[in-house]
Amino acid sequence: ALDRPVAEVMTPNPETVHEDETIAYALHAMSVNGYRHLPVADDAGQAVSIISARDILRLLSRRFATAEVN
C-alpha cells in the first residue's frame, strides 16, 4: 500500500559510510553485505547523501572509457 509510512518499510539503523571513505571501501561494504545503496554520513553522523552501486559503476565506466588502451 502506497499510503504506508516509510518507517514501516525502511531498513532501521542502516550501515553508513563516512563521506571521507574511499569508493573502494563503499564498494566492498556493498559487496560483502549485499547492499545496492549506502547512506553517506558526515562527521556528525547525519546523512548527507546516498551512494548506489549504479553510481560506482558509472564512475568506473567513465574512468575506463577515458583511459588509454595499450
N, C-alpha and C positions, 0 to 999 in steps of 0.2 A: 504494500500500500504506500503510495507516494505521500500520504499525509502523516506518516510516522515521523517522530523526531529523529534527527541524525544520530543522537546519542544511543538510540536503540540498535543501530547497525554499524556504528564506527568501532574501530579497534580501540579498546580502552588502554591508556598508558602505552602508546606505541613507542617502539625504539626510534631514536633520532640520531642524526649525525650532526656534528658541530659544523658551522659554516666554514671553519678553517681546515676541516678534514680534506683529504685528497679524494679525487674521483675514484681512484683505485680502492680506497677504504670503503666508500659508499657502495661500489660495485661488489666488493667482497661481502659486505653485510647483506646486500640483496641476494647474492648467490647462495650463501650459506643458509639464510633463513627463508628463502623463497619469496622475498618481497618484490613487488614491482614498483613500489613508491616508498620513499622515506621522507619524513618531515626533516627540515633543516632548522636547527636551533641556533640562537645567538648566545652570548656569554651569560645572559640572564635565564637561559633555558626556554625562552619564548620562541615559538615557531615563526620563522621569517620567510620560509619558502617550502617547496616540496620538490624533490628530485625524483625523476622516474627513470626506469630502465630505457625508455624511449629517448629521453634527454641524453643519456650517456651514449647510446648507440648513434644518435645524430652527431654528437661531438666526435666520436671515433671515426665515423664515416667521412666527416669533413676533413679531419686530420689526414686520413689515409688518401683521400682524393687529391689533396694538395701536396702530398709527399712525392718527391722524385722517385721514379722507378728505375732501378739499376739493371 
